[in-house]
């Protein structure tokens, strides 16, 4: 008989919750390993509020205080806050409701985001391309790395990360330049690359399984996941400059003021995460990998605060900041709440009602 899953336990550094309250932000993060999206906020009594919902293999996140996009196993979900300003529901100041789902098929969606025209873009890892959603097709490919010669469902280079600049895709990360099926699996140690999408060229290819490129404060930040290092790309020397080491395999990066929030994961049982420089670094520091969030000071490189998850959850994928949100929650599909929490918009003004229908569609009242 298999062992039951251990319960979830959460611990944090001494001042982590005070920091969260002082900044008046909440965090949301995904773990596809256990099919959950989490919301971390604060209750009125200043104790942590940890809310979770089940989705099928959630990974990439894009979040604003009013809307969340979530990449799942075969769909991209849009969740919208249903509360008005100043309104609460059972003590929560945001309630994110699944409103729209675009079915993509299982294309292994990783990072996703919105353009300045509100177009959803996502990293289609299975087909090694950047794609968008469609009402007719599973997806529409928009760009592929210059070394990928064919769009095939082969996960050739493990394209995973996407950075936007002024609402346009700017940079991507991949584990290697491989152009054969699953070729990246033999290139995990030092062939990871950062690709300039606009110039369609590789700008750096000496990283170890890089993830989560992000532009912030005029720097291109990236997680060198295979080494456990967080840093930025030096634009002059075209090299990675580490500013902090985190105890774990890194995925998920967000920013708030002068801090970066970085997700860490424990190693898997398979060889995907094993045999990396991260293993040697942890041994040298007499440390073990942890699953959680590290809040890193961008000025000092210090980990000012941390949150650790123990038990059933061992891997995270993405993290986002919800500014101005104190205690968020979401509806899911495992309870009846999604059936019973019903909201209604205001009807149109009297003078506009006549414009709602054409003559042939006008109802008889």
C-alpha positions in Angstrom: 0.0 0.0 0.0 1.2 3.5 -0.8 1.9 5.9 2.0 -0.6 8.7 2.5 0.4 12.2 1.4 1.9 14.1 4.4 -0.1 17.1 5.5 0.9 20.6 4.4 3.0 22.6 6.9 4.0 26.2 6.4 6.8 28.0 8.2 8.3 31.5 7.6 11.1 33.7 8.8 10.5 35.9 11.8 9.5 39.1 10.1 8.0 37.7 6.8 4.4 38.3 7.8 5.1 41.7 9.1 6.7 42.5 5.7 3.7 41.2 3.9 1.4 43.4 6.0 3.5 46.5 5.8 3.8 46.3 2.0 0.0 45.6 1.7 0.5 42.9 -0.9 -0.5 39.3 -1.3 1.2 36.5 -3.2 -0.2 33.9 -5.5 1.9 30.9 -6.6 1.4 27.6 -8.4 2.5 24.0 -7.9 1.7 21.7 -10.7 3.2 18.8 -8.8 0.0 18.8 -6.6 -2.4 20.6 -8.9 -2.8 23.7 -6.7 -2.8 27.5 -6.9 -2.2 29.2 -3.6 -3.1 32.7 -2.3 -1.1 34.1 0.6 -2.4 37.1 2.4 -3.2 38.4 5.9 -6.3 38.0 8.2 -7.6 40.9 10.2 -5.9 39.6 13.3 -2.6 39.7 11.4 -2.2 36.0 11.1 -1.5 34.5 7.7 -4.3 33.6 5.3 -3.4 30.6 3.1 -6.0 29.7 0.6 -5.7 27.0 -2.0 -7.7 25.8 -5.0 -7.3 22.7 -7.2 -6.6 23.1 -11.0 -5.3 20.6 -13.4 -1.5 21.0 -13.5 -1.3 24.8 -13.0 2.0 26.5 -14.1 2.4 29.9 -15.7 0.7 32.9 -14.0 -0.1 36.4 -15.0 -1.9 38.4 -12.3 -3.3 41.9 -11.6 -5.5 42.8 -8.6 -8.6 42.3 -10.8 -7.7 39.4 -13.1 -5.6 36.3 -13.2 -4.5 34.2 -16.2 -3.5 30.6 -15.4 -1.9 28.1 -17.7 -3.0 24.5 -17.0 -2.6 21.1 -18.5 -4.8 21.7 -21.5 -6.4 25.1 -20.9 -5.6 28.7 -20.3 -8.0 30.0 -17.6 -9.1 33.6 -17.0 -10.2 34.3 -13.4 -11.8 37.6 -12.6 -12.4 39.3 -9.3 -16.2 39.6 -8.7 -16.1 42.0 -5.7 -16.5 45.8 -6.0 -14.1 48.2 -4.3 -14.5 48.0 -0.6 -16.6 44.9 -0.7 -15.7 41.7 1.1 -16.9 38.1 1.0 -16.4 36.0 4.2 -13.5 38.3 5.1 -11.8 38.2 1.7 -11.2 41.4 -0.3 -10.8 39.6 -3.7 -12.7 36.6 -5.0 -11.3 35.3 -8.3 -13.9 33.4 -10.3 -13.0 31.2 -13.3 -14.9 32.9 -16.1 -13.3 31.9 -19.4 -11.2 28.9 -20.5 -9.4 28.5 -23.8 -8.7 24.8 -24.7 -5.2 24.4 -26.0 -4.6 20.7 -25.6 -1.7 19.4 -23.6 1.1 21.5 -25.0 3.0 21.9 -21.7 2.3 25.6 -21.2 5.0 27.4 -19.1 5.3 31.2 -18.7 2.5 33.4 -20.0 1.5 37.0 -20.1 -0.4 39.8 -21.8 0.6 42.2 -24.6 -0.3 45.9 -24.4 -3.4 45.0 -26.5 -4.4 42.4 -23.9 -3.5 39.5 -26.1 -2.6 36.3 -24.2 0.8 34.9 -25.1 2.2 31.7 -23.7 5.3 29.5 -24.0 4.3 26.4 -25.8 7.0 24.1 -24.5 5.9 21.0 -26.4 6.1 22.7 -29.8 9.2 24.9 -28.9 7.4 28.2 -29.7 5.7 31.3 -28.4 2.0 31.0 -29.1 -1.4 32.7 -28.6 -4.9 31.4 -27.9 -7.5 31.0 -30.6 -11.2 30.5 -30.9 -10.7 28.0 -33.7 -7.4 26.3 -33.2 -5.6 24.8 -30.2 -3.0 27.6 -30.6 -1.5 30.0 -33.1 2.4 29.9 -33.2 3.9 33.4 -33.3 7.7 32.9 -32.9 10.2 30.1 -32.5 13.9 30.2 -31.5 16.2 30.7 -34.5 17.7 27.2 -34.0 14.4 25.4 -34.1 13.8 24.2 -37.7 10.4 22.6 -37.3 7.3 23.1 -35.1 6.8 19.5 -33.8 5.5 18.1 -30.5 8.9 17.1 -29.4 10.0 19.5 -26.6 13.3 20.0 -28.4 14.9 22.8 -26.4 12.6 23.1 -23.4 11.6 26.6 -24.1 10.1 27.8 -20.8 10.5 31.5 -19.9 9.1 34.7 -21.3 9.9 38.4 -20.5 7.9 41.4 -21.7 9.0 44.9 -22.2 6.4 47.6 -22.6 3.7 45.0 -23.3 5.7 43.2 -26.0 7.6 39.9 -25.8 11.3 40.7 -25.5 13.3 37.7 -24.1 12.9 34.0 -23.7 14.8 31.2 -21.9 15.5 27.6 -23.0 17.5 24.8 -21.5 19.5 24.3 -24.6 19.8 25.0 -28.4 18.8 21.4 -29.2 16.8 20.8 -32.4 16.0 17.1 -31.8 13.2 15.5 -29.8 13.9 16.0 -26.0 17.5 16.9 -26.9 17.6 19.3 -23.9 17.8 16.5 -21.5 21.4 15.8 -22.3 22.3 19.5 -22.2 21.2 20.5 -18.7 24.5 21.7 -17.2 25.8 24.7 -19.2 24.0 25.1 -22.5 21.0 27.1 -21.2 20.3 30.2 -23.2 18.6 33.6 -23.1 17.2 34.6 -26.5 16.5 38.1 -27.7 13.1 37.7 -29.4 13.1 41.0 -31.2 16.5 40.4 -32.7 15.8 36.7 -33.1 19.3 35.8 -31.8 20.8 34.0 -28.8 22.5 36.5 -26.5 23.8 34.0 -23.9 24.2 30.2 -23.9 26.2 29.3 -20.8 23.5 28.9 -18.2 22.2 25.8 -16.4 18.5 25.2 -17.0 17.5 29.0 -16.8 13.9 30.0 -16.1 11.7 33.1 -15.4 13.4 35.9 -17.3 11.9 39.3 -16.2 12.7 42.9 -17.0 12.7 45.1 -13.9 14.4 48.4 -12.9 16.2 48.4 -16.3 17.8 45.0 -15.8 17.1 41.6 -17.4 16.8 39.2 -14.4 16.9 35.5 -14.7 17.0 32.4 -12.5 20.0 30.1 -13.2 18.0 27.2 -11.9 20.6 24.5 -12.2 23.0 26.4 -10.0 20.5 27.9 -7.5 21.5 31.4 -8.4 19.4 34.5 -8.9 20.9 37.4 -10.9 20.9 39.5 -14.1 22.4 39.6 -17.5 25.2 42.1 -17.9 24.3 43.9 -21.2 27.9 44.9 -22.0 29.7 41.6 -21.3 26.7 39.4 -22.1 27.2 37.3 -19.0 25.2 36.3 -16.0 25.9 38.1 -12.7 24.6 36.3 -9.7 23.5 38.4 -6.7 22.1 35.6 -4.4 22.1 31.8 -3.9 18.9 30.1 -2.9 18.7 26.6 -1.5 16.6 24.9 -4.2 15.9 24.6 -7.9 14.6 28.0 -8.9 11.4 28.7 -10.9 9.0 31.6 -10.5 10.1 35.3 -10.2 8.2 38.4 -9.3 9.1 41.9 -7.9 7.9 44.4 -5.5 9.7 47.7 -4.9 13.3 46.7 -4.0 12.6 43.0 -3.5 12.5 39.9 -5.7 10.3 37.0 -4.8 11.8 33.7 -6.0 10.3 30.2 -5.9 12.4 27.2 -4.8 11.8 23.5 -5.3 13.2 20.3 -3.8 14.8 17.7 -6.2 12.7 15.2 -7.9 13.1 11.4 -7.9 14.1 11.4 -11.5 17.3 12.7 -13.1 15.8 16.0 -14.4 16.9 18.0 -11.3 19.8 15.7 -10.3 23.5 15.9 -11.2 23.5 19.7 -11.4 25.9 22.2 -9.9 23.2 23.0 -7.4 23.9 19.6 -5.7 27.5 20.5 -5.2 26.7 24.0 -4.0 24.2 22.6 -1.4 26.8 20.1 -0.2 29.5 22.7 0.1 27.1 24.9 2.2 26.0 21.9 4.3 22.4 22.6 3.3 19.4 20.9 1.8 17.0 22.1 -0.9 13.7 23.5 0.3 10.4 24.3 -1.3 9.2 27.8 -0.7 9.6 31.5 -1.5 12.7 33.6 -1.0 12.3 37.4 -0.7 15.6 38.8 -1.8 16.8 42.4 -1.3 17.9 43.7 -4.7 20.3 46.2 -3.1 22.2 43.8 -0.9 21.5 40.3 -2.3 20.4 39.2 1.1 17.4 36.9 1.6 15.4 39.3 3.9 12.5 36.9 4.4 11.4 33.4 3.5 8.5 31.0 3.4 8.9 27.2 3.4 6.4 24.5 2.5 6.7 21.1 3.9 4.7 17.9 3.4 2.8 17.2 0.2 4.2 20.1 -1.8 7.8 19.8 -3.0 7.9 21.9 -6.2 6.7 25.4 -7.2 6.5 26.8 -10.7 5.4 30.5 -10.8 4.7 33.3 -8.4 3.0 36.7 -8.8 2.4 39.8 -6.6 -1.0 41.2 -6.0 -0.5 44.8 -4.9 -3.1 46.4 -2.7 -4.7 43.0 -2.0 -4.9 42.0 1.6 -6.6 38.6 1.6 -7.5 37.0 -1.7 -9.3 33.7 -2.5 -10.6 32.0 -5.6 -13.4 29.7 -6.6 -12.7 26.2 -7.9 -14.6 23.2 -9.1 -14.4 20.9 -6.1 -17.1 22.5 -4.1 -20.6 23.9 -4.7 -19.5 27.5 -4.0 -19.0 28.1 -7.7 -22.7 27.2 -8.2 -24.0 29.4 -5.4 -21.9 32.5 -5.5 -23.8 34.5 -8.1 -23.2 38.2 -8.9 -25.2 40.4 -11.2 -24.2 43.5 -13.1 -26.2 46.7 -13.2 -28.8 46.8 -16.0 -28.3 49.4 -18.8 -29.7 52.9 -18.5 -33.3 53.2 -19.8 -32.3 55.2 -22.9 -29.8 52.5 -23.9 -32.1 49.6 -23.6 -33.7 50.2 -26.9 -30.2 49.9 -28.5 -29.7 46.3 -27.1 -31.8 44.6 -29.8 -32.4 44.9 -33.5 -36.0 45.1 -34.6 -36.1 41.4 -35.4 -34.6 40.4 -32.1 -36.6 42.6 -29.9 -38.6 40.6 -27.3 -42.3 41.0 -26.8 -42.9 42.5 -23.4 
